[in-house]
Amino acid sequence: MNEQEFYQWIGAARGWRFEDIRSELAPEPFNYYALLAEHVHEANWLDLGCGSAAGLAALIPPCRHYTGLDRSPAMIAQAQATLAPLGDKVTLCVADNFKAAPGAGFELISARHTPFHPASVFALLAPGGRFITQQVEIHDKAALKDCFGRGQNHGASELIAEGYRSAFEPLQPREISLMTYDIDEFFATEDDLLALLQSTPIIPDFGQHPDDMAAFSRYVQAHATPQGIRCNAHRSVLTVIK
């Protein structure tokens, strides 16, 4: 199963909703949703890769209009159910968020944990508009990937957000900034960590390699603490103002 097929499958299975997976982060130096909340008021807002939109429902009422795009019909169905009480304030579309979205003149564009085309995003922004993206970075779950000997972006040397920043710079934005953090994340039980691996491409084809469960057990034994099973969360937030 390739990543696109996996995305469609897990979208239908659980809509990328992980509320039942119990984990606790160390204090975040910054929070993506809090950063978005500062700029939603009266904004014409485009969200790329909206998924179920569960994390955004409380942020949408103050905006002028919210457009959510996702390439998975199952995701859009989840978002429609989540955001139905907001009525005409919301437009949801099945669309490839790698390419230009319908419409233009957005004061706010967001993309959480999804790829995008910087030039297309920049063209869709209104003058003075703001783009905010959070990416899962290359060292996320680093010790876990080392234990398995493989993983998403395992061995990469350049931050994902650095590549995007380099692509935006020739477009001459008014402002561009990048923040990162790498903090502890504790999973309550091994079942919670196992559910994460079964529901994400962190370890590609998890469970299909003969040594996977043995590697999982080795990791749990080596990283169990009174707070839970220790992993790390490596995140970046890139902000671009047109």
Backbone torsions as a table, in degrees:
resi	resn	phi	psi	omega
1	MET	NA	120.2	177.8
2	ASN	-79.2	176.1	-173.4
3	GLU	-65.0	-37.0	178.3
4	GLN	-63.9	-44.5	178.0
5	GLU	-63.8	-39.8	177.7
6	PHE	-61.4	-44.0	-179.7
7	TYR	-58.7	-45.8	-179.9
8	GLN	-65.5	-40.3	-177.7
9	TRP	-66.3	-48.7	-176.8
10	ILE	-71.2	-28.1	174.4
11	GLY	-62.2	-42.6	178.2
12	ALA	-70.8	-35.1	-175.1
13	ALA	-74.7	-43.7	-175.4
14	ARG	-144.5	2.1	176.4
15	GLY	63.2	27.1	-178.3
16	TRP	55.6	32.4	176.8
17	ARG	-102.3	125.9	-171.9
18	PHE	-122.0	25.0	-177.0
19	GLU	-61.6	-25.8	-178.2
20	ASP	-83.4	-7.3	176.6
21	ILE	-91.8	112.8	-172.5
22	ARG	-86.1	117.7	175.7
23	SER	-148.5	159.3	-178.6
24	GLU	-133.8	128.4	178.3
25	LEU	-91.3	146.7	165.3
26	ALA	-62.0	162.3	-178.9
27	PRO	-52.8	129.0	179.7
28	GLU	-81.8	135.4	174.1
29	PRO	-65.7	-26.1	175.9
30	PHE	-155.4	160.4	-176.9
31	ASN	-129.6	128.0	-176.2
32	TYR	-56.7	-48.3	-177.0
33	TYR	-65.9	-35.7	176.7
34	ALA	-65.9	-38.4	177.4
35	LEU	-64.4	-42.4	176.8
36	LEU	-61.9	-41.9	-175.8
37	ALA	-58.6	-26.6	179.8
38	GLU	-69.9	-14.9	-170.0
39	HIS	-129.0	7.8	-176.6
40	VAL	-83.0	-21.2	-171.8
41	HIS	-58.7	119.8	177.7
42	GLU	60.6	18.5	-178.8
43	ALA	-87.5	143.0	163.9
44	ASN	-83.0	109.4	-162.2
45	TRP	-115.8	128.7	174.5
46	LEU	-113.6	128.2	-179.3
47	ASP	-117.4	117.7	-178.9
48	LEU	-91.9	129.2	-177.3
49	GLY	68.5	53.5	-170.4
50	CYS	-70.3	-20.6	-177.1
51	GLY	57.6	-138.4	179.6
52	SER	-79.2	-11.2	-178.8
53	ALA	63.3	15.2	-175.9
54	ALA	-61.6	-37.3	-178.3
55	GLY	-75.4	-11.2	-174.3
56	LEU	-105.6	-11.2	-171.1
57	ALA	-53.8	-39.2	-178.2
58	ALA	-75.1	-16.7	-177.6
59	LEU	-91.2	-17.6	-171.8
60	ILE	-75.2	-38.0	-175.0
61	PRO	-50.4	-39.1	-178.6
62	PRO	-74.8	-12.3	-176.9
63	CYS	-79.6	164.0	178.1
64	ARG	-75.1	-45.0	176.8
65	HIS	-157.4	144.3	179.1
66	TYR	-118.9	126.2	173.9
67	THR	-115.9	119.0	179.3
68	GLY	-110.1	129.0	178.8
69	LEU	-116.1	141.4	171.3
70	ASP	-152.4	146.6	-178.3
71	ARG	-82.3	-5.8	-179.0
72	SER	-104.1	119.7	175.1
73	PRO	-57.5	-34.9	179.2
74	ALA	-64.1	-38.4	177.8
75	MET	-63.9	-45.9	-178.9
76	ILE	-62.4	-38.1	176.7
77	ALA	-62.1	-40.7	176.4
78	GLN	-62.5	-44.8	-178.8
79	ALA	-64.6	-38.6	178.8
80	GLN	-61.1	-40.7	177.9
81	ALA	-67.7	-40.2	-178.3
82	THR	-66.4	-42.8	-170.4
83	LEU	-101.0	5.6	-178.2
84	ALA	-52.5	-38.3	-179.5
85	PRO	-63.6	-15.1	-177.9
86	LEU	-88.0	-6.4	171.5
87	GLY	57.3	-132.2	-172.8
88	ASP	-70.9	-8.4	177.5
89	LYS	-68.5	-14.6	-172.4
90	VAL	-119.9	134.8	169.2
91	THR	-123.2	129.0	-179.3
92	LEU	-123.5	134.1	-175.4
93	CYS	-136.8	141.4	166.6
94	VAL	-79.7	116.0	-176.7
95	ALA	-156.8	153.0	178.2
96	ASP	-79.6	108.8	-176.7
97	ASN	-75.3	4.0	172.8
98	PHE	-79.2	-18.5	-172.6
99	LYS	-116.6	178.1	-178.4
100	ALA	-61.0	138.1	179.2
101	ALA	-90.4	159.8	176.2
102	PRO	-67.0	144.8	179.3
103	GLY	88.8	178.9	179.9
104	ALA	-162.2	-179.4	176.4
105	GLY	71.7	35.9	179.6
106	PHE	-84.1	129.3	175.2
107	GLU	-74.8	-24.6	-179.8
108	LEU	-139.8	130.1	171.9
109	ILE	-127.4	136.4	-179.7
110	SER	-129.7	154.3	176.6
111	ALA	-152.9	114.0	-178.3
112	ARG	-111.6	117.4	174.9
113	HIS	58.4	37.8	179.5
114	THR	-142.1	147.0	175.8
115	PRO	-75.2	163.9	-178.7
116	PHE	-160.2	168.9	175.8
117	HIS	-102.9	109.8	-176.9
118	PRO	-53.5	-44.0	-177.8
119	ALA	-63.6	-38.7	178.5
120	SER	-66.8	-43.2	177.9
121	VAL	-59.7	-46.9	-177.0
122	PHE	-62.3	-39.2	179.5
123	ALA	-65.0	-30.1	-177.5
124	LEU	-81.5	-16.2	-179.8
125	LEU	-74.4	141.2	168.9
126	ALA	-72.7	156.7	173.9
127	PRO	-54.7	128.9	-175.9
128	GLY	83.1	-2.5	-179.9
129	GLY	-70.2	160.3	-172.3
130	ARG	-123.3	133.9	173.3
131	PHE	-113.2	129.9	179.4
132	ILE	-128.1	124.5	176.6
133	THR	-129.5	136.6	169.7
134	GLN	-108.7	133.7	178.3
135	GLN	-123.4	143.4	168.5
136	VAL	-75.5	121.4	-169.7
137	GLU	-91.9	175.5	-165.3
138	ILE	-66.0	-27.2	-178.4
139	HIS	-96.1	8.1	177.4
140	ASP	-60.3	133.7	-179.2
141	LYS	53.9	40.1	-172.3
142	ALA	-60.5	-49.1	-178.4
143	ALA	-65.6	-33.2	177.3
144	LEU	-64.4	-46.1	178.7
145	LYS	-64.1	-38.4	177.0
146	ASP	-60.9	-40.0	-178.9
147	CYS	-63.6	-37.7	180.0
148	PHE	-84.6	-18.5	-176.9
149	GLY	75.1	14.6	177.8
150	ARG	-163.2	166.0	178.0
151	GLY	162.8	165.7	179.9
152	GLN	-61.7	121.4	-178.5
153	ASN	62.6	20.0	179.9
154	HIS	-63.8	125.4	-179.9
155	GLY	88.5	-3.6	178.2
156	ALA	-67.6	150.6	-177.0
157	SER	-112.0	-23.7	-178.3
158	GLU	-104.0	133.8	175.2
159	LEU	-56.7	140.5	175.8
160	ILE	-56.7	-44.0	-178.3
161	ALA	-66.4	-29.2	176.8
162	GLU	-64.7	-40.9	176.9
163	GLY	-61.8	-41.9	177.8
164	TYR	-66.8	-40.9	179.0
165	ARG	-60.1	-42.4	179.1
166	SER	-61.6	-35.3	179.5
167	ALA	-72.7	-30.6	179.0
168	PHE	-77.5	-31.9	-171.6
169	GLU	-56.5	-41.8	178.0
170	PRO	-64.8	-16.3	179.4
171	LEU	-80.4	-5.4	175.7
172	GLN	58.6	56.8	174.2
173	PRO	-65.8	155.8	177.6
174	ARG	-65.2	-36.9	-178.4
175	GLU	-151.1	144.2	175.1
176	ILE	-145.2	133.6	-177.8
177	SER	-142.6	151.1	-178.3
178	LEU	-135.0	129.7	175.6
179	MET	-125.1	145.1	176.3
180	THR	-136.6	156.4	167.4
181	TYR	-144.0	154.9	175.7
182	ASP	-138.4	102.7	-171.8
183	ILE	-127.9	165.0	178.2
184	ASP	-69.7	144.8	171.4
185	GLU	-133.3	130.5	-176.1
186	PHE	-115.7	124.2	176.8
187	PHE	-93.6	133.6	-170.4
188	ALA	-59.4	-43.4	-179.0
189	THR	-141.1	169.5	177.2
190	GLU	-67.1	-27.5	176.4
191	ASP	-65.1	-34.7	178.0
192	ASP	-67.2	-44.3	177.7
193	LEU	-65.5	-39.8	177.8
194	LEU	-61.3	-42.3	178.3
195	ALA	-61.5	-37.8	177.4
196	LEU	-62.0	-46.0	-178.1
197	LEU	-66.7	-32.2	178.5
198	GLN	-75.9	-17.2	-172.6
199	SER	-113.2	4.8	-179.9
200	THR	-141.1	163.5	175.9
201	PRO	-91.0	25.6	-179.6
202	ILE	-55.0	-48.6	173.0
203	ILE	-110.3	102.0	-175.4
204	PRO	-56.3	137.8	178.6
205	ASP	56.2	37.3	179.8
206	PHE	-56.5	133.4	178.7
207	GLY	91.7	-11.4	-179.3
208	GLN	-95.6	-9.5	176.6
209	HIS	-96.2	140.5	-173.1
210	PRO	-61.5	-25.9	-176.8
211	ASP	-96.9	4.0	-171.7
212	ASP	-60.5	-46.7	-176.5
213	MET	-71.0	-31.4	175.4
214	ALA	-67.7	-41.4	177.2
215	ALA	-63.6	-41.0	178.0
216	PHE	-60.4	-45.8	179.9
217	SER	-63.0	-40.5	178.3
218	ARG	-61.7	-41.3	-179.2
219	TYR	-65.4	-45.8	-178.6
220	VAL	-59.9	-44.6	-179.3
221	GLN	-64.2	-38.0	-176.7
222	ALA	-78.0	-21.7	-171.2
223	HIS	-121.9	12.9	176.1
224	ALA	-72.6	133.3	177.9
225	THR	-135.1	167.8	175.9
226	PRO	-58.9	-25.3	179.0
227	GLN	-82.6	-17.2	-175.9
228	GLY	136.8	-167.9	-179.5
229	ILE	-86.7	118.0	-172.3
230	ARG	-78.6	130.2	168.4
231	CYS	-131.0	-167.0	172.8
232	ASN	-135.2	152.7	177.0
233	ALA	-118.5	113.4	-179.6
234	HIS	-109.1	115.5	-175.2
235	ARG	-130.6	152.8	172.2
236	SER	-131.2	150.9	170.5
237	VAL	-128.9	120.5	177.3
238	LEU	-106.6	129.8	177.8
239	THR	-120.8	131.2	-179.9
240	VAL	-127.7	129.0	176.3
241	ILE	-114.8	127.3	-175.6
242	LYS	-79.2	NA	NA
